[in-house]
Amino acid sequence: EVAEGSWYVVAARADDVFRLDPTDLWRDVLRRQPGDLAWHSTRPADPDLN
């Protein structure tokens, strides 16, 4: 799945790993990525709301 591009693989930061509340982790990590990948941080958590 990684090889076919089905997953986003990005570098982790210490504050990602040791975050007390992971609720917004996915959004926050994507937001700091370059280019089009950051756009995905604006998608709703519930795909039915997209």
Number of C-alpha atoms within 10 A of each C-alpha: 7 8 6 6 8 8 9 9 8 9 7 9 9 7 9 15 10 9 11 8 8 12 9 11 14 13 18 15 17 18 17 12 15 9 8 10 13 15 14 13 18 11 11 11 12 7 7 6 7 7
